[in-house]
Amino acid sequence: MNNKLEQLKAITDVVADTGDIEAIRRFQPTDATTNPSLLLKAAALPHYAELLTAAKTWASEQGGSGQEQLEHCCDRFAVDVGKEILGIVPGRISTEVDARLSFNRTATVERAKKLIGMYEEAGIGRERILIKTASTWEGICAARELEKEGINCNLTLLFGFGQAAACADAGVFLISPFVGRILDWYKANTDLQINSPQDDPGVQSVSRIYNYYKQHGYSTVVMGASFRNAGEIEALAGCDRLTISPALLEKLAADHNELPRQLRPDDVSTETSKYSPDEAAFRYELNADAMATEKLAEGIRNFVADQIKLEQLISQG
């Protein structure tokens, strides 16, 4: 019998949640995704030293203030890392807009277009890129605008159903609901007992979103993310896509037991009315969900912190 990773690949598009080129070569995912935290790790790897040096040189040639040059350098490094990964994976790379712009629709759109332009100048078509931004109201509105211009988006830091509903309404190409971080919150803040992966609130959240999208015919791709254990992944086998860390890819590859399919697009057992939140409803529902509010805010803060660390690393080099 094939290992669980090969079985999973037969029913779900597997995405590598890493910037590690060697891990991507080894596990051969369809797509890959990066974020400020992963780029910070990549910047410390010897493999990327030349790319980082080249990005610094390019940024200095663009002129502008010190901060503007740092932004140019980070964007160039992200695009160059993405380009290298695209030489290995057959699908797409997700590249993230600076998390400090999470509440600025206009600036998010501008930065996304800049990143797409840099990829296109490097000979990479926009059909191979997903622009990542946080699932704030402003991020979703920016994505709506970008999608209309043929720039596909990956809405990340998604924790609540209202966020998912708004993303589908906006015609977003893909969402990344965070399974493990939802579980983290419930472990820290409740006495919830989890006896099986099906009891996991992160698994339940993604399953609900997947079923809702399929029931109402949305084309938005559901890509579960941020896994804490292989059981969460197995409980979502059949989801459109799953983005998985090298450590968990390794665990799946070493397991030769059967992997049953759990989610099917034509087997939606629950009926949910269509929900299209406006801004007021979106903000109220997000505010009413302590888990989603806290994890969204924490996620943005952490991405910003790693973005600043990357800039500091570049400044000191």
C-alpha positions as CSV (number, residue, x, y, z in Angstrom):
1,M,0.0,0.0,0.0
2,N,1.2,3.5,-0.8
3,N,2.2,5.7,2.2
4,K,-0.4,8.1,3.6
5,L,1.2,11.1,1.8
6,E,0.8,9.4,-1.6
7,Q,-2.8,8.4,-0.7
8,L,-3.5,12.0,0.3
9,K,-2.0,13.4,-2.9
10,A,-4.5,11.2,-4.8
11,I,-7.5,13.1,-3.3
12,T,-6.1,16.4,-2.2
13,D,-3.6,18.9,-3.6
14,V,-0.7,18.9,-1.2
15,V,1.0,22.3,-0.6
16,A,4.4,22.7,1.1
17,D,4.3,25.1,4.0
18,T,8.0,25.9,3.9
19,G,10.6,27.9,2.0
20,D,13.1,25.0,2.3
21,I,14.1,24.1,-1.2
22,E,15.4,20.6,-0.2
23,A,12.1,19.7,1.6
24,I,10.1,20.9,-1.4
25,R,12.3,18.8,-3.8
26,R,11.9,15.7,-1.5
27,F,8.1,15.8,-1.0
28,Q,7.1,17.1,-4.5
29,P,4.0,19.1,-3.5
30,T,1.7,20.7,-6.1
31,D,2.1,24.2,-4.7
32,A,4.1,26.0,-2.0
33,T,3.3,28.9,0.3
34,T,5.5,31.5,2.1
35,N,4.9,34.1,4.7
36,P,7.2,36.5,6.7
37,S,8.0,33.8,9.3
38,L,9.1,31.4,6.6
39,L,11.1,34.0,4.7
40,L,12.9,35.0,7.9
41,K,13.9,31.3,8.3
42,A,14.9,31.1,4.6
43,A,17.1,34.3,5.0
44,A,19.2,32.4,7.6
45,L,19.8,29.5,5.3
46,P,23.1,29.4,3.3
47,H,21.2,28.4,0.2
48,Y,19.6,31.8,0.0
49,A,22.6,34.0,0.8
50,E,23.1,35.0,-2.8
51,L,19.5,35.8,-3.3
52,L,19.5,38.0,-0.2
53,T,22.7,39.8,-1.4
54,A,21.2,40.4,-4.8
55,A,18.0,41.7,-3.3
56,K,19.9,44.2,-1.2
57,T,21.8,45.4,-4.3
58,W,18.6,45.7,-6.3
59,A,16.9,47.6,-3.5
60,S,19.7,50.1,-3.2
61,E,19.5,50.9,-6.9
62,Q,15.8,51.8,-6.5
63,G,16.6,54.8,-4.3
64,G,14.2,56.2,-1.8
65,S,14.4,56.4,2.0
66,G,16.0,53.7,4.2
67,Q,12.6,52.2,5.0
68,E,11.6,52.2,1.4
69,Q,14.8,50.4,0.4
70,L,14.1,47.8,3.1
71,E,10.6,47.2,1.7
72,H,12.0,46.9,-1.8
73,C,14.6,44.4,-0.5
74,C,12.0,42.2,1.3
75,D,9.7,42.2,-1.7
76,R,12.6,41.3,-4.1
77,F,13.7,38.5,-1.7
78,A,10.2,37.2,-1.5
79,V,9.8,37.2,-5.3
80,D,13.2,35.6,-5.9
81,V,12.5,32.8,-3.3
82,G,9.1,32.3,-5.0
83,K,10.7,32.1,-8.4
84,E,13.2,29.5,-7.2
85,I,10.4,27.4,-5.7
86,L,8.3,27.7,-8.9
87,G,11.2,26.0,-10.7
88,I,10.4,22.9,-8.6
89,V,6.6,22.8,-8.0
90,P,4.2,22.5,-11.0
91,G,1.6,24.8,-9.5
92,R,1.6,28.1,-7.6
93,I,3.5,30.0,-5.0
94,S,1.8,32.2,-2.4
95,T,3.6,35.4,-1.6
96,E,2.3,37.6,1.2
97,V,1.7,41.3,1.3
98,D,3.3,43.1,4.3
99,A,1.1,42.3,7.3
100,R,1.4,46.0,8.4
101,L,-1.0,46.7,5.6
102,S,-3.7,44.4,6.8
103,F,-6.2,47.2,7.5
104,N,-5.3,49.3,4.5
105,R,-7.2,48.2,1.3
106,T,-5.6,50.7,-1.0
107,A,-2.0,50.0,0.1
108,T,-2.7,46.2,0.0
109,V,-3.8,46.5,-3.6
110,E,-0.8,48.6,-4.6
111,R,1.7,46.2,-2.9
112,A,0.0,43.2,-4.5
113,K,0.3,44.8,-8.0
114,K,4.0,45.6,-7.3
115,L,4.7,42.0,-6.4
116,I,2.9,40.7,-9.5
117,G,4.8,43.2,-11.6
118,M,8.1,41.9,-10.2
119,Y,7.1,38.3,-10.9
120,E,6.1,39.2,-14.4
121,E,9.4,41.1,-15.0
122,A,11.1,37.8,-13.9
123,G,9.2,35.9,-16.5
124,I,6.6,34.4,-14.2
125,G,3.0,34.8,-15.2
126,R,0.4,35.9,-12.7
127,E,-1.5,32.6,-13.2
128,R,1.3,30.9,-11.0
129,I,1.0,33.4,-8.1
130,L,-1.3,33.8,-5.2
131,I,-1.2,37.1,-3.3
132,K,-1.6,36.4,0.4
133,T,-3.3,38.9,2.7
134,A,-5.0,38.6,6.1
135,S,-8.7,37.9,6.2
136,T,-9.6,41.3,7.6
137,W,-12.5,43.2,6.0
138,E,-10.0,45.5,4.3
139,G,-8.0,42.5,3.1
140,I,-11.1,40.8,1.7
141,C,-12.1,44.0,-0.1
142,A,-8.6,44.3,-1.6
143,A,-8.8,40.7,-2.8
144,R,-12.2,41.4,-4.4
145,E,-10.6,44.2,-6.4
146,L,-7.5,42.2,-7.3
147,E,-9.5,39.2,-8.4
148,K,-11.4,41.4,-10.9
149,E,-8.0,42.3,-12.4
150,G,-6.9,38.7,-12.8
151,I,-4.7,38.7,-9.7
152,N,-5.6,35.6,-7.6
153,C,-5.5,35.8,-3.8
154,N,-5.0,33.6,-0.8
155,L,-6.8,34.9,2.2
156,T,-4.9,33.8,5.3
157,L,-5.3,34.0,9.1
158,L,-8.9,32.8,8.7
159,F,-10.5,31.6,11.9
160,G,-14.2,32.4,11.7
161,F,-17.1,31.3,9.5
162,G,-18.0,34.9,8.7
163,Q,-14.5,35.5,7.3
164,A,-15.0,32.4,5.1
165,A,-18.4,33.6,3.9
166,A,-17.2,37.0,3.1
167,C,-14.2,35.6,1.1
168,A,-16.5,33.4,-1.0
169,D,-18.8,36.4,-1.6
170,A,-15.8,38.4,-2.8
171,G,-14.8,35.8,-5.3
172,V,-11.5,35.0,-3.6
173,F,-9.5,32.3,-5.3
174,L,-8.4,30.5,-2.1
175,I,-8.7,30.7,1.7
176,S,-6.4,29.3,4.3
177,P,-8.3,28.4,7.5
178,F,-5.9,27.7,10.4
179,V,-6.7,24.4,12.0
180,G,-4.0,24.2,14.6
181,R,-4.2,27.7,15.9
182,I,-7.9,27.2,16.5
183,L,-7.1,24.1,18.6
184,D,-4.4,26.1,20.4
185,W,-7.0,28.7,21.5
186,Y,-9.5,26.1,22.8
187,K,-6.8,24.3,24.7
188,A,-5.6,27.5,26.4
189,N,-9.1,28.9,27.1
190,T,-11.5,26.1,27.6
191,D,-11.7,22.6,29.2
192,L,-12.7,21.0,25.9
193,Q,-11.9,17.3,25.8
194,I,-10.7,16.0,22.4
195,N,-11.0,12.2,22.1
196,S,-10.5,12.0,18.3
197,P,-9.5,14.3,15.4
198,Q,-13.2,14.8,14.7
199,D,-13.6,16.5,18.1
200,D,-10.9,19.0,17.1
201,P,-12.6,22.5,16.7
202,G,-10.1,23.4,13.9
203,V,-11.1,20.3,11.9
204,Q,-14.8,21.0,12.5
205,S,-14.3,24.6,11.3
206,V,-12.7,23.6,8.0
207,S,-15.2,20.8,7.5
208,R,-18.1,23.3,8.0
209,I,-16.5,25.8,5.5
210,Y,-15.8,23.1,2.9
211,N,-19.4,21.8,3.1
212,Y,-20.9,25.3,2.9
213,Y,-18.8,26.1,-0.2
214,K,-19.7,22.9,-1.9
215,Q,-23.4,23.2,-1.0
216,H,-23.7,26.7,-2.5
217,G,-21.4,26.1,-5.5
218,Y,-18.6,28.5,-4.6
219,S,-15.4,28.0,-6.6
220,T,-13.2,29.4,-3.8
221,V,-10.6,26.8,-2.9
222,V,-10.4,25.6,0.8
223,M,-6.9,25.0,1.9
224,G,-6.5,23.8,5.5
225,A,-3.4,25.2,7.2
226,S,-1.4,25.3,10.4
227,F,-1.6,21.7,11.5
228,R,-0.5,20.5,14.9
229,N,-0.6,16.8,14.2
230,A,-1.1,14.2,11.4
231,G,-4.5,13.3,12.8
232,E,-5.9,16.8,11.9
233,I,-4.6,16.3,8.3
234,E,-6.1,12.8,8.0
235,A,-9.5,14.1,9.3
236,L,-9.6,16.5,6.4
237,A,-8.5,14.1,3.7
238,G,-10.3,15.1,0.5
239,C,-10.3,18.8,1.3
240,D,-9.4,20.9,-1.9
241,R,-5.9,21.6,-0.6
242,L,-3.9,21.2,2.5
243,T,-0.7,23.1,3.3
244,I,1.6,21.0,5.4
245,S,5.0,21.5,7.2
246,P,8.0,19.2,6.2
247,A,7.8,17.5,9.6
248,L,4.2,16.4,9.1
249,L,4.9,15.5,5.4
250,E,7.7,13.2,6.7
251,K,5.3,11.6,9.2
252,L,2.7,10.9,6.5
253,A,5.3,9.5,4.2
254,A,6.5,7.1,6.9
255,D,3.0,5.7,7.5
256,H,1.7,2.9,5.2
257,N,-1.7,2.4,6.8
258,E,-4.9,3.2,5.0
259,L,-6.0,6.8,4.7
260,P,-9.8,7.0,4.3
261,R,-11.3,10.0,2.5
262,Q,-13.3,12.2,4.9
263,L,-14.5,15.2,2.7
264,R,-16.3,14.8,-0.6
265,P,-17.7,17.6,-2.8
266,D,-20.9,15.6,-3.6
267,D,-21.5,14.4,-0.1
268,V,-22.6,17.4,1.9
269,S,-24.7,16.2,4.8
270,T,-25.7,19.5,6.4
271,E,-27.9,22.3,5.0
272,T,-26.7,25.8,5.7
273,S,-28.4,29.0,4.4
274,K,-26.4,31.2,2.2
275,Y,-24.8,34.0,4.2
276,S,-23.4,37.2,2.7
277,P,-22.2,39.5,5.5
278,D,-21.9,43.3,4.9
279,E,-19.1,45.2,6.7
280,A,-21.2,45.8,9.9
281,A,-22.2,42.1,10.1
282,F,-18.7,41.0,9.4
283,R,-17.2,43.1,12.1
284,Y,-19.9,42.3,14.7
285,E,-19.6,38.6,14.1
286,L,-15.8,38.7,14.3
287,N,-16.0,40.7,17.5
288,A,-18.5,38.2,19.0
289,D,-16.1,35.3,18.3
290,A,-13.3,35.7,20.9
291,M,-11.2,32.9,19.4
292,A,-11.3,34.4,15.8
293,T,-10.7,37.9,17.1
294,E,-7.7,37.0,19.3
295,K,-6.1,34.6,16.8
296,L,-6.5,37.0,13.9
297,A,-4.9,39.8,15.9
298,E,-2.1,37.6,17.2
299,G,-1.4,36.3,13.7
300,I,-1.0,39.8,12.3
301,R,1.2,40.8,15.2
302,N,3.4,37.8,14.8
303,F,3.8,38.3,11.0
304,V,4.6,41.9,11.5
305,A,7.2,41.0,14.2
306,D,8.9,38.6,11.8
307,Q,8.8,41.1,9.0
308,I,10.6,43.6,11.2
309,K,13.1,40.9,12.2
310,L,13.8,40.3,8.5
311,E,14.3,44.0,7.9
312,Q,16.7,44.1,10.9
313,L,18.6,41.1,9.5
314,I,18.9,42.9,6.1
315,S,20.0,46.1,7.8
316,Q,22.8,44.4,9.7
317,G,24.1,42.4,6.8
